[in-house]
């Protein structure tokens, strides 16, 4: 509870000084009590609202070394606190000085002996073992004190027993009578203190719950605990009490003593009520070494579990962070230690994340073609010069560290290409977000593209990422020549292919007609003339269907000019684009050769001209001109083999 008490002790000092300074010294007691009770109510309501709006999940982002340091420091402070109870000292230096003079050494040895007994008692699973040790230890201590000639008064003076002779009394409800004397303006001065009070209370509660989760190996509903602690503080405030929250030390003490049910908490509450009703004199018979031993043993266990066992179970960087947090908390306070731990964890996370590859997959046009089939001679050019088109699929969140690593990786690739890179496609489909510093790295990348002569092409950019890139200046107006953006990677790749083909293909190749293509593929112009007698010319407007899914496959098409798209309709009625085909290629051959219903539809994307070979014409050609039929079948086989070969290389690249 010391973390909350530290704030509660500050508030009265500030308020009392302010009220006294303004000449209302007589109103200080009532005003201070009112401010403290108001703080309890405000804290309770705020905790409840945080739980209601499910803010507890954010504590899950607290790194494990912070929790470990919190637990280890709690153990250290508990152990030292137990020794202070036994020695009757308040400060650490005072305790060392007293022990150096030989004072309270016997009490400390007795406390350590009881702590050792509690440690070995864990092997006994009987529920009465722990209470028996406490009762037996109390009786044994009194017998030894009596044998040594100590009276009860002498034992208390020597520090063996607590002096609780003053007892406890019921409070007088004088605050209600003093309401007219309360200085309400003091609430404004307490505003900052209330923020600190809630922050410390919430952090104490949530970190304590996380620690209890780890220690007890259970799952805790943090939002429910926030709501319950909020309601409890509201009830306490209404009854005139102070701000409080779950006690990790007492919870773990209860857990390690064997308490697993609500009866433990109910019994503790009953004892407190009995003490209030009948006084505290009975508790004065409990030996101080036993009280200190409880804390010493619990603290020693926590220190062993985290500082000793942690060396073997935690990674070295995490262990070092945990040890530093432990030392800071012990030397200063919990808030400083937790704050340092979170900052250190954030820095470590940033460094580790920057080492991760932002590029999920990187290929070039040599092994990846997208969904556009091109004529064989164009495909050969694209495969031969495919390294000129680099494609990278990005993922995760892009921040300054990962973006800089990406920039260095791209620079290495560009350097290896020796200036032959013409396009760089970056797929953003799996990118979760981007920060401002990462945008600057992409601006540097565009500058490199300007200098090296390639185009930066972005595809499938999420709206919020595109907005950040535009605001940052990467996608400003007038930059379309150096940095382009497309709705999908297929569209981006097709644009880059067209751009590359325009640079590397000769004029004669670009003007190659379907007749010339077929003549060269079939063997000679004479054989093409013989083939033409079996072909039927088909002209389609944009949107016309050449092949319809589900119909009988009784023909194939040799594309003369234009562009078509292969579409698959799912059982739910959704159309999926499988591939697009651009002139001088074959479509529909699978249905013809397998004599099965069409597996997909083929639609003309723009005015298209094609040669149609029907099953009847193919059968007739096989009878009338076997040599021509053989050459035609070889053309189909070569086309399919080229597609299969490229698909195999693409699959192999994707599996690397």
N, C-alpha and C positions, 0 to 999 in steps of 0.2 A: 504493500500500500504506500510505500514511501514516495513513489513517483507522483501520485496524486496529492499526497500530503504536502509535497514541496510547493505545489501550486496553491493549495489551500492556505499554506502559511504565508504566502506572498500577498494574497488578496487582502486579508485583514490589516496587514502593515500599511499597504498603500491607502486603503480606505480610511483607516484611523488617522493617519497623518493628514490626509486631505480634509477630513471633517474637523479635526482639531485646528488646523491652520485657518479654517474659515470661521472659527469661534463657536463651534457647537460640540465642545468636548463632552458634554453631558449626554449627547446622543450617540456617542461612539459604540457602546455595547449593543444597543438595539440595531443600529445601522449595520454593524459588522455581521451580526447574526442573520439579519435580513438578506444581506448580500450573499452570504454563504448558502443560505437556503434557496435563494433565487438561482444561484449557480447550479445547485443540485437539480432543481426543476428544469432549467434550461438544458443542462447536460442530458437529463433523462429524455426529454422530448426530442432532442437532436439525435441521440442514439437510436431512438425508436424510428425516427424518420429515415435514418440511414439504413436501418434494417428493412423498413417497409419498401424502400426503393432499391433494395438488393445491392447495396454498396459494399457488402462484406467480401464479395468475390475479388475486389481489387487487392486485398491483402495477400491473395494467392500469388501475386507477382513479386512478393518480397523474396529475395534469393535465399537459398538454403543456408549459405554461410552466415547470413544475418540471424536466422533462427538459431543456428548452432551457437553463434557467439552470444546471443541472448540467453540461451540455456546454460552455457558454460559460466557466463557472468553471474547468472542467478544462483548457480551452485556455489561459486566463489563467495558471493555476498552472503548467502545463507550460512556457509561454513564459518566465515569470519563473524557473522552476526551471532552464531551459536557460541563462539569463543568469547565474544564480548558479554553475552548474557552470563556465562559462567564466571568470568573475571570481574563483572560489574563495571566495565569501562564503557565509554561512549566513543572515543576516537581510536583509530588504529595505532597512532603513535603512543597514546596513553597506555594502551593495552600492552605494547611491546616493552615500554618502560616498567610497568608493573610486574610483568613476567620476568624481566631482567633482574629485578630486585627480589625475586623469589616469592612474591605475593600471589596467592590464589593458585599456586602450582598444584596443590593437592586437589582442589576442586576441578581444575582442568584435567588432571589425570583421571579423576572419577568420571568426568563427562566423556572423555575419550574411551574409557572402559565401557560405559553404557552404550556409546555409539558403536563400538565393536560388537557388543552383544546384540544390538539391533540388527547389525549387518548379517551376522550368522543366523539370527532368528528367521531370516527370510526363507531358509530351507525348510522350516516347519510350516506346513500348510494349514494347520488348525486355526480357525478364526479367533480363538481365545488366547493364542500364543502371545500376541503383541500386548493386549491388555494385561495379561499375567506378568509380563516382563515389567511393565510400568508399575503395577501394584507391588510386585515383589521387590523391585528396585527401590521404591519409596519406603517400604517396610525395612529393608536391609539398611538403607541410609540412616533412618531414624534409630535403629538398633546400634549401629556403629557410632553415631553421634552421642547416644546415651552412654555407651560404654566408654567413650572418650571424655565424658564428663561435661558435655555441652548441654546447657538448658536451651529451651526454644528461643529465648531472647538472645542468648549468646550465639546460637546457630544463625539467627537472622543477621546479627551484627557481623559475623564472620563470612557472610555471603553464601551460606548453605541453603537458606530458605528465603523466600520473598517476604517483604514486610507489607502485608495487605490489611493491616489492622484498621485502616481508615474505612474500609468497607465501601458500599455503594448505596446511593440514595436516588429516589425517583426525582426527576427534574420538575421544577416549578414552571408553569406555563406563563411566565412573566412577559414573553414576547408579544402576546396578544394585547396586553395592557399597554405596551410601549409603542404600538403602531403609530400613534400620532407624532411620536418623537423621531421617527425614522426619516433620514435625509434621502429622499428619492433621487436627488441629483447624483448621488454616489454611484447609482447603477451605470451611469454613462462612463464614469471613471473606471468601472470594473469591466467594461466591454472587452478590452484586449485580454484581460485575465480570464474571462469566460471562454474566449477562443482557445487560449492555452489550456484551460481546464478540460474542455471537451477533447482537444487534440491528444493530450496526454492520456485521458481516460480511454478514448477509443483505441489508441495505439497499445496501451497496456492490455486492454481486453483482447484485441485481435492477436497480438503477438503471444499473449498467454494461451489463447485457444490454439494457435498454431503449434506452440510448444507442447501442449497437452495432447494434441493429435499425434505428434511424433512419439512422445513418451508412451502413451497408452495404446497406440496403434489403432485408433478409431477415427471415423469421419465425423466431423462436427459441422452442423449447419450454422455457418457464421451469421447469416442474416437473422436467423431465429434467436441466436444468442444476443445480437444487438438489440432486437426488439425486447427480449426478456430483461436485459440489463437496463434498457431505457425505462420500461415500466417499473422496475424495482427502484430506480432512482427517483422517478416521479412519486411513488408511494412513500419513499424515505423522505423526500422533500416536503410532502404534505404533512408528514409527522414531525417535521422540524429537524431532520437528520442531515448528515454531511454526504457529499458525493463519494461513491464507492463503486467497486467493480469486482469481477471474479478474481480470486487470489490464486495465482498459479502455484505458489509454494504450498499453501494449505491443501489445495486440490491434489497435488502430487504426493504430499505427505499422507493424505487420506487414501490415495490409490495404492501407494506402496505398502501401507499398513494393512491392505486387504479390503478396504471399503469399495464396494461396487454398486451400491444401491442408494436410493434417496434417504434411507434410514440414517445414513451417516450425517447428512446435512441437517436432518430433522433433530437428531440427537444433539448435535453441536448447538443448534438454536435453543433447544430445551435447557441445556446447561447454562447458556448465557442468560436466559430468562430466570432460572433458579438463582443464579448469582445475583441478578438485579433484585430479586425478591428477598433473598435471605442473607445477602452479603457475600464478601469475597474471602472471609477468614478461612474457610475450608481449603481454598486453593493455596493458602499460605503454607500448608503442610507438604506440598509437592516440592521435592528437592530441586534446586536450581540446576545442578549438573544433569538431571534427567531432561529438563526443559531444553537446555543447551544441546544435549546429545541428540535430540530429535532433529534439530536444525543442522548440527555438524554432520550427522550421518546422511541426511538427505542431500546436503551440499556436496559432500565427498563423493556420493554416488553420481551426481550430475557432472562433477569435474572429471571423474574417471570415465564416464560414458562418452563425454564429448572431447576432452583434451587428450585422453590416453587412447581410447578406442578409435577416436576420430582420425588418428595418425594412420591407421590401417584401412579405414573405410572411406576416407575422403581423398580426393585428388589434392596434390600438394598446393596448387594455387588457392583452392577453396579452403584448405586447412590454414594456410597463412592468413587469408582474409578473416577467417573465424578467430584465430588467435589475436590478431590486431584489434578486432571488434571487442573481444573479451577484455583486453588490457585497457582499451579506451573506456569501456563501461565501468570497470573496476576503479580506474583512476578518476573519471569524471562522473558521468551519469549515463542512464540508458538512452536518453534522447540523442546525445552526442555519438554514442556507439552505433545506434541504429542508423542515424543519418550518414555517418561515415561509411557504414557497410553498404547502404543503398547506393551511395555515390561510387564507391569502389566497384560494386557489382555492375553498375551501368557502364563504367569505363571498361571493365573486363569484357562485358557483353559486346560492347562496340568493337573492341580489338578482335575478339574471337569471331564475331560475325563478319568483319571485314576480310577475314581469311577464307571465308566460304566463297565458292564460285557463284557469281550471280548468273552465269550462263548455264542453264540446265542442259542445253544441247547446242552444238555448233557444227554445221555442215556447210558444203558449198554446192553449186549447181551441178558439179560432176556426179554427185551421188544422190541428189535430191531434186525432183522435178516438179513437185506440186501436183496439181490436178489438171494440167493442160498438156494434151498430146499434140506433138508437132510433127511435121513431115520428117522423114528419116534423115534427109540431108541437113535440115535445121537441127535435129536432135544431135547429130554427129558434131556439128559446130559447137553446140552448147556443152556437150560432154568434153570436147577438146579444150574449150576455153572456160569451163565451169568454175575454175578457181577465181575468175573475175567477179563472181557473185557470191559473197559470203552471207550466210544466214545464221543468226543467233537467236535462240529462244531464251528469254530472260524469265526469272521467277523471283518470288519472295518480295521483300520490301527493299527499295533502292535508297540507300543513304550514302553519306559522304565516303565511308570506308569502302563499301562494296562497289560504288560507282568509280572510285579511283582505281580499284583493282581491275575493273572492266576496261577502263581506259588504257591501262598498261597492257592488258591482254590483247586488245585490238591493235595497239601500236606494234606489238610483236608480230601479229598476223600480217599487218600491212607491210612491215619491213621485210618479212619473209617472201611476200609476193613481188617485191622489187618493182613496185609501181604499176603492176598489172591489174590491181583491184579496181573495178568500175562501179560496184554497188555494194553497200552493206545494209542488210535487212535486219532490223531488231524487232522481234516479236514480243509485245508487252502483255499478251493475253493473261499470263499468270502473275503479273506484277501487282502487288497489293497496294503500293503507294510509293511516293517519292518525296524526299525533302529538298529544301531550297539549295543546299550545298551540292546535292547530287545533280540538280539541274545545271549548275555551273560546270560540272564535269562533262555533261552532254554538249554544252556550248563549246567547250574545248575540243570535243570530238568533232563537231561541225567545222571548227577552224582547221583541224587536221584534214578533214575531207576536202575543204577548199584548197589546202596546200598540196595534197597528194592526188587530187583530181578524181575522187570518187564521190558518189551521191549517198547521203545518209537517208535511209528509207525506214520509217516507223510503221508498224502494223498492229491492229487490234489494241489500240491504246485505250485504257479505261477513261471515262469522262473526267474523273477527278485528276488523273495523272496528266491527261492532255491539257487541262486547265492550268496545272502547275507549270507545264512546259511552255505554254503560251505566255503566262504571266512572267516567267523567268526569262523570256526572250528567245527561246530556241525556235518556236514556231511563229515568229512574228510575220507580218505582211511583207511580201516581196522575197521570201526565202524559199520559194518553191523550187528553184533551180538547184539548191544545195541540200535541202532537207524536205522530204515529202512524207506524207502520211496517208495510209490506206486503211480501209475498213477491215481487211483480212490479209493474211500472209499470201494466199494464192494470188490475189489481185496485185500485191506488191511484187511477187516473183514474176508474174506475167509481164508487168511493166518493165522490170529489169531485163527480162529475156528479150523483149522487143527492142529495148535500147541497145543491148549487146549485139543482137543480130544485125541491127542497122549499121553498126560500126564494122563488123568483121565480114559480112557477106558481100560478095561482089554484086554488081548490078545484074549480071546475067543470071546469077543464082536466085536473086530476088524475083526476077521475072519468069522463072521456070514455070511452065504450064503443067497442068495435070497430065496432058497428053505426053509431054516430054518425060515426065516422071514415070508414067506407066510404061512408056516405050523402053526406058532404060531398065526398069525393074523386071519387065516381062521378057526382055532379051533383044528386041529389035523393033524398028518402026513397022516392018512387015508383019511381025507377030501381033503388034498392037492393032494393026488394021484388021487382022483376023479376029482379035478379041472384041473389037468395037461392035462387031455384028451380033454379039451375045449380050451387049450392055444396053440399058435403057436410061436415057437422060431424064433426071428428075430435078425440077426447080422448086424451091421452097421460099416462102416469105418468112420474115422474122416472126417466131412464135409457132410456126407450123410443126406438127409432129411427124417425124420420119418413121419412128418405131414406137409402138405403144406396148407398155408392160402388160404381160399376160397373153398377148396374141401369139399365134403360131409363128415360129422363126423360119420363114420361107425365103429369105433374101438377105443380102448384105449390100453395103453401100461403099463406093470408092469416092471419097470427097474430092471434088474438083476445085471448088472455091467456097469460102465462107467459114462459118464456125458453128459447131453444134455442142450441146451439153447433154451428158448422160444423167438421168434423174431416176432415183429409186423412191417409190411410194411405200411407206411403212403401213402395217396393218391399221395403225391409228389414223392414217390419212395424211401424214406429214411427208413432204417431198424433200429428199436429201440429194444434194449435188455430189455426184461421184467423180466425174471428170468432165473436162471440156476438150474438144478436138478441133484443131485448126488445119484446114486443107491438106490434101495429099496424104491421106491416111485411110484406114479401113475401119468401119464400124458395123456392128451387127453380125459379125462372123460367127460368134459363139452359138447364137440361136440357129443359124443355118447349118453348121456342121454337127450340132448335137440334136437337131430336129426336136427341140424342146420349146415350151412357151418362153417368150421374152422375159428375161429377169429384170429389165429396166426399160425406161422410155428414153428416146433421143429426140431432143427439140432443137430447132434451128434458132440460134441467137441473133442472126442477121441474115439477109438474103444469101441463100446457099444453093450451089449447084453440085449434083452428085451423079455418079454412074451407079445404076442399080443392077445387081446380078441376082436373078431369081434362082431358086432351087431347080426349076424345070430347065432353065437355060444352062446351068452348070452341068446337069445330067446330060443334056443334049451335046454340050461341048466335049464331055468325056467320051461320048460315043463317036462323034464326028471328027474330032481333032484331039487325040490323046496327048500329042506333044504339047499343044497349047494348054490343055487342062493341067498337065504336069507342071508347066511353067507357072500357071496361075496359082496352083496349090503351093508351090515353093514361095511365091510372093506372100501369100497369107502366112505361111510358116515363118518366114524371115521376120515379118512384122510382129508376130506373136513372140518369137524368140527374143527380138530386141526389147520388147516390153518386159518380158520375164527376166532377162539379164539385168536390165536397169532396176527392176523391182528387187531382185536378189541383192544387188549392191546397196540399194537404199535400206533394206532390212538389216544387212550386215553393219551399215554405218549407224543405224539407230540402236543396235545392240552393243555398241562399243562403250 
